[in-house]
């Protein structure tokens, strides 16, 4: 029996109010890197440096969404997707990161919002999806405490210009990923390394998240305000005490460090002692000011990680055992395909009293798709989506709080350090011609949502 055609899933099983959408990010799709007064972002600079991105890829053109947004919005409509998550490029709005404002950038996002509403598609705006203005990075970026003020100024501008039509907001996307990869490991923009850079960025980003939420609440009283976190189900490699404790430290780092201070619980220093180094950067009243009552929390879950104790890994004393080493099925990103991870993550985050609603704001898979006779038979992606929806349904049936599901992503795009090598889209993009081809997974979703 073909699961794709005979999936037992039905949209009605999830309830009338369940949110269905698709997610994107400005730097990954827009291109037009210096068009109409846009300033450089840290990713524009990072991708221009030799050896940073696989195969030397860059996002100068990306998917050319900047010029082809009307076509892509029509495709969203064609796929029956009612909610579209996209991010605003900070340097397109404020080329140097602070005033003056670039009116052409404001005009562009007004056109996006108006085009979505004209098609009956609800806009969901992410204010920060990793593209910090490079001019601010030259002043220390997120390691500079002033970054909270810079970000607040930017949020004020967005709320003022777009808040009359945009009611759904996500403040900052996946802080653990861009601070860890960009300010500790140096494998993402801006390429900084070291525990000091990481801890400073961590605290300032958390402060900025709360500050952004408060500005939105003040400027748009009826707004639906959230923020998103990368969330990963963590399991110990064995039942040994060392591995169990190592898994707990990794779980604390990846899943707890950013959300708990925003919930008013402070940083989980007891379970991850390196976080005590944060105290050097925490000013009086910081922890009180960081707490914010979000309307929803966005969780982005793709896989699980299996962890073993490792004395040679600093600060966490733990090592991830790759999917390849475990000889399990994985995506092109090297991530294990393990749908129950989504259920476990939902169960885990449901334990927090301070979370009102949970939306899965990203979930998807990269596989090596090719166009044959005008079609893309991406059965693995369709199965991936179906299997994860089954986990959401299980969570709902068990009484867990989960209110929506956004697929990552609409079109194949620039996948950060992976360049164009990892295709996540429901729609295939030929990056030479910019031709769009809806994949079978996209057609399956269209039928499911009809």
C-alpha positions in Angstrom: 0.0 0.0 0.0 1.3 3.4 -0.9 1.4 5.5 2.3 1.5 8.7 0.4 -1.8 8.0 -1.2 -3.4 6.2 1.7 -2.2 8.0 4.8 -4.9 7.8 7.5 -4.2 11.5 8.3 -7.0 14.0 7.9 -6.8 17.7 8.5 -10.0 17.6 10.6 -8.4 15.3 13.1 -6.3 18.3 14.3 -9.2 20.5 15.0 -10.7 23.6 13.4 -8.3 26.1 15.1 -5.1 24.2 14.3 -2.7 26.5 12.4 -1.1 25.3 9.1 1.7 27.1 7.5 5.1 27.2 5.9 8.2 29.0 7.1 11.1 30.9 5.3 13.9 33.3 6.2 14.9 36.5 4.4 18.6 35.8 3.8 17.9 32.3 2.6 15.4 33.3 -0.1 15.5 37.0 -1.0 18.8 37.6 -2.8 19.1 41.2 -4.0 21.9 41.5 -1.5 22.6 45.2 -2.1 19.4 46.3 -3.9 17.5 49.5 -3.1 19.8 50.7 -0.3 20.1 47.4 1.6 23.1 47.3 3.9 25.4 44.3 4.4 24.5 41.7 6.9 27.0 39.5 8.8 26.0 36.7 6.4 26.7 38.8 3.3 30.2 39.2 4.7 30.6 35.6 5.9 29.6 34.1 2.6 32.1 36.3 0.8 35.0 34.7 2.8 36.8 31.8 1.2 36.1 28.4 2.6 33.1 29.3 4.9 30.3 27.9 2.7 30.3 24.5 1.1 31.3 24.7 -2.6 31.8 28.4 -2.3 28.1 29.1 -2.6 26.7 32.6 -1.7 23.3 34.1 -1.4 23.7 37.1 -3.7 20.7 35.9 -5.7 19.4 33.0 -3.6 15.8 32.2 -4.7 15.4 35.8 -6.0 12.3 36.1 -3.8 12.9 39.8 -3.7 11.8 40.0 -7.3 9.6 36.9 -7.6 7.6 37.2 -4.4 4.3 37.6 -6.2 4.9 34.2 -8.0 5.9 32.5 -4.8 2.9 33.9 -2.9 0.7 32.6 -5.7 2.3 29.2 -5.2 1.5 29.3 -1.4 -2.1 30.0 -2.4 -2.0 27.2 -4.9 -0.8 24.8 -2.2 -3.8 25.8 0.1 -1.3 27.0 2.8 -3.1 29.6 4.9 -0.2 31.0 7.0 3.2 32.2 5.7 6.1 32.8 8.1 8.8 35.0 6.7 11.5 37.2 8.2 12.3 40.9 7.8 15.9 41.7 6.9 17.2 44.1 9.5 19.8 45.7 7.1 17.2 46.1 4.4 15.2 48.2 6.9 18.1 49.9 8.6 21.3 49.5 6.5 23.6 50.5 9.3 21.5 48.8 12.0 20.2 52.0 13.5 18.7 55.2 12.1 18.3 56.3 9.4 15.5 54.0 8.0 15.6 52.8 4.4 12.2 53.7 3.0 12.7 51.2 0.1 13.0 48.4 2.6 9.8 49.5 4.3 8.1 49.6 0.9 9.3 46.2 0.0 7.9 44.5 3.1 4.6 46.5 2.8 4.3 44.9 -0.7 4.9 41.4 0.7 2.3 41.9 3.5 -0.3 43.4 1.1 0.2 40.7 -1.5 -0.3 38.0 1.2 -3.4 39.6 2.5 -4.8 40.0 -1.0 -4.4 36.2 -1.4 -6.1 35.5 1.9 -2.8 34.3 3.5 -2.0 35.4 7.0 1.5 36.9 7.5 3.7 35.7 10.4 6.7 37.9 10.8 10.0 36.8 12.3 11.9 40.0 13.3 15.4 38.4 13.5 16.4 35.3 11.5 20.2 35.7 11.9 21.0 38.5 9.5 22.5 41.1 11.8 23.6 44.3 10.1 27.4 44.1 9.6 27.8 47.7 10.7 26.7 46.5 14.2 29.0 43.5 14.2 31.9 45.9 13.7 30.8 47.3 17.1 30.8 43.8 18.7 27.4 42.6 17.5 25.5 40.5 20.0 28.6 40.5 22.3 27.9 44.3 22.9 25.3 45.0 25.5 24.2 47.9 23.3 22.8 45.3 20.9 19.6 45.2 23.1 19.1 48.9 22.3 19.9 48.5 18.6 17.4 45.7 18.3 14.7 47.6 20.3 15.0 50.5 17.9 14.6 48.1 14.9 11.6 46.4 16.5 9.9 49.8 17.1 10.3 50.6 13.4 8.8 47.3 12.3 5.9 47.5 14.7 5.2 51.1 13.6 5.2 50.4 9.9 3.7 46.9 9.8 1.7 46.4 13.0 -1.6 47.7 11.4 -1.7 44.5 9.2 0.6 42.0 10.9 -0.9 40.5 14.0 1.4 37.4 14.4 5.0 38.1 15.4 8.1 36.0 16.3 10.8 38.0 17.9 14.0 36.0 17.5 14.7 32.7 15.7 16.6 29.9 17.3 19.0 31.8 19.6 20.8 28.7 20.7 21.8 28.0 17.1 23.0 31.4 16.0 24.9 32.1 19.2 26.4 28.7 19.4 27.4 28.3 15.8 28.2 32.0 15.2 29.8 33.1 18.5 31.2 29.9 20.0 32.1 27.5 17.2 32.6 30.1 14.5 31.0 27.9 11.8 28.2 30.4 11.1 28.3 34.2 10.8 30.0 36.2 12.2 32.5 33.5 12.7 33.5 34.3 16.3 34.8 31.7 18.7 35.1 31.2 22.4 33.1 30.9 25.6 33.3 34.6 26.4 31.8 35.7 23.1 29.2 33.0 23.4 28.0 33.9 26.9 27.9 37.6 26.2 25.8 36.9 23.0 23.6 34.5 24.9 22.7 37.0 27.6 22.2 40.0 25.3 20.1 38.0 22.8 17.9 36.8 25.7 17.5 40.4 26.9 16.7 41.5 23.4 14.0 38.8 23.0 12.1 40.1 26.1 12.7 43.7 25.1 11.3 43.0 21.6 8.3 41.3 23.0 7.5 44.2 25.3 7.8 46.7 22.5 5.4 44.7 20.3 2.9 44.5 23.2 3.1 48.2 23.7 2.8 49.2 20.1 0.3 46.5 18.9 -1.9 45.6 21.9 -3.8 42.9 20.0 -0.7 41.3 18.6 -0.1 37.5 18.9 3.5 37.5 20.1 5.9 34.6 20.3 9.5 33.6 19.8 11.1 30.4 18.5 13.5 27.9 19.8 15.5 25.1 18.3 14.4 22.0 20.3 16.0 18.6 20.1 15.2 15.3 21.9 18.3 14.2 23.8 19.0 10.6 24.8 22.0 9.1 26.5 24.0 6.5 24.6 23.8 4.0 27.5 22.2 3.8 30.9 25.6 4.5 32.6 25.5 7.4 35.0 28.2 9.2 33.1 26.2 9.2 29.8 22.9 10.0 31.6 24.6 13.1 33.2 26.2 14.1 29.9 22.8 13.9 28.2 21.3 16.1 30.9 24.0 18.8 30.4 23.5 18.7 26.6 19.7 18.9 27.1 20.2 21.9 29.4 22.4 23.7 26.9 20.2 23.1 23.8 16.7 23.1 25.3 16.6 25.0 28.5 19.2 27.8 28.5 17.3 30.3 26.5 13.7 29.6 27.3 13.9 29.4 31.1 15.1 33.0 31.8 12.3 34.3 29.5 9.8 32.3 31.7 11.2 34.0 34.8 13.1 30.9 35.9 16.6 32.3 35.5 19.5 30.5 33.7 19.8 26.7 34.6 23.2 27.1 36.2 22.7 24.3 38.6 22.6 21.7 35.8 25.2 23.3 33.6 27.9 24.9 35.8 29.6 26.8 32.9 26.6 29.1 32.9 27.7 30.5 36.2 30.2 32.5 34.1 27.2 34.5 32.9 27.1 36.2 36.2 29.9 38.5 35.1 27.5 40.0 32.5 24.2 40.0 34.4 23.5 43.5 35.7 21.0 44.2 38.6 17.4 43.8 37.4 18.4 41.9 34.2 16.8 38.6 35.2 13.6 40.4 36.3 13.5 42.4 33.0 14.2 39.3 30.9 10.9 37.6 31.9 8.1 38.1 29.4 4.7 36.5 29.0 4.7 35.3 25.4 1.3 34.4 23.8 3.0 31.4 22.2 6.3 29.6 21.9 7.5 28.3 18.6 9.4 25.0 18.6 11.6 23.8 15.8 12.3 20.2 15.9 14.0 18.0 13.2 15.7 15.1 15.0 17.1 13.6 18.2 20.7 13.5 19.4 22.3 10.6 21.2 25.0 11.7 23.7 27.9 10.0 25.4 30.2 11.3 28.1 33.5 12.8 26.9 36.1 14.3 29.2 37.9 15.9 26.3 35.0 18.2 25.3 35.2 21.4 27.3 32.4 22.9 29.3 29.8 20.2 28.7 31.8 17.0 28.9 29.7 15.3 26.3 29.8 14.3 22.7 27.1 13.8 20.1 27.2 10.4 18.4 26.4 11.1 14.7 23.6 9.4 12.8 26.3 8.0 10.5 28.1 6.3 13.4 24.9 4.9 14.7 24.1 3.6 11.2 20.5 5.0 11.2 18.5 6.6 8.4 19.4 10.3 8.0 18.7 13.3 5.9 21.1 15.2 3.7 22.0 17.3 6.8 23.2 14.1 8.5 20.2 14.3 10.9 18.6 11.1 12.0 15.0 10.6 10.8 13.3 10.0 14.2 9.7 11.3 14.3 9.1 10.4 18.0 11.5 13.2 18.8 8.7 15.6 18.1 6.4 14.0 20.5 9.1 13.9 23.2 9.9 17.6 22.7 6.2 18.5 22.9 5.9 16.5 26.1 8.9 18.1 27.6 7.9 21.7 26.8 4.4 21.1 28.1 5.9 20.7 31.5 6.6 24.4 31.8 3.7 26.3 33.5 4.5 29.6 31.8 3.9 28.5 28.2 0.4 29.3 27.0 0.5 27.8 23.4 3.0 25.8 21.5 3.3 26.0 17.7 5.7 23.8 15.7 7.2 26.7 13.7 9.7 24.5 11.7 9.9 20.9 10.8 11.1 19.4 7.5 13.8 17.4 5.8 16.6 17.8 3.2 16.8 15.1 0.6 18.6 14.9 -2.9 15.7 16.0 -5.1 15.9 16.0 -8.9 13.4 17.0 -11.6 12.4 14.2 -13.9 9.9 14.8 -16.7 8.8 17.9 -15.0 8.2 16.2 -11.6 9.9 15.7 -8.3 9.1 12.4 -6.7 10.3 13.2 -3.1 8.5 10.3 -1.3 11.0 10.5 1.6 10.0 14.1 2.4 6.3 13.2 2.2 6.8 10.3 4.6 8.8 12.6 6.9 6.0 15.1 7.1 3.3 12.5 7.5 5.2 10.7 10.2 5.8 13.9 12.2 2.1 14.9 11.8 1.2 11.5 13.3 3.4 12.4 16.3 1.6 15.7 16.7 -1.7 13.9 16.5 -0.6 11.5 19.2 0.5 14.5 21.4 -2.9 16.1 20.9 -4.7 12.9 21.7 -2.6 12.6 24.9 -3.8 16.1 25.9 -0.6 18.0 25.1 -0.6 21.6 24.1 0.2 22.0 20.4 -1.6 24.5 18.2 0.0 24.5 14.8 2.5 23.1 12.3 4.7 25.1 9.9 6.7 23.2 7.3 10.3 24.1 6.7 10.3 25.3 3.9 8.5 26.7 0.9 11.2 26.6 -1.7 14.7 25.1 -1.8 17.0 27.8 -0.6 20.4 28.9 0.7 20.9 26.6 3.6 23.5 28.6 5.5 26.9 26.8 5.7 25.6 24.0 3.5 24.9 26.4 0.6 22.5 25.0 -2.0 23.5 21.4 -1.3 20.6 20.8 1.2 17.1 21.0 -0.4 14.3 21.4 2.2 11.6 22.9 -0.1 8.1 21.8 -0.9 9.0 23.4 -4.2 12.1 22.6 -6.2 14.2 25.6 -7.4 16.6 25.4 -10.4 19.2 27.9 -9.1 20.5 28.6 -12.6 17.1 29.5 -14.1 15.0 30.1 -10.9 12.4 27.8 -12.3 10.0 26.5 -9.7 8.6 22.9 -9.7 6.1 21.8 -7.0 7.4 18.6 -5.5 5.1 15.6 -4.8 5.3 16.5 -1.1 3.9 19.9 -2.0 1.0 18.3 -3.9 0.4 15.9 -1.0 0.2 18.9 1.4 -2.1 20.7 -1.0 -4.6 17.8 -1.0 -4.3 17.4 2.8 -5.1 21.0 3.4 -7.9 21.2 0.9 
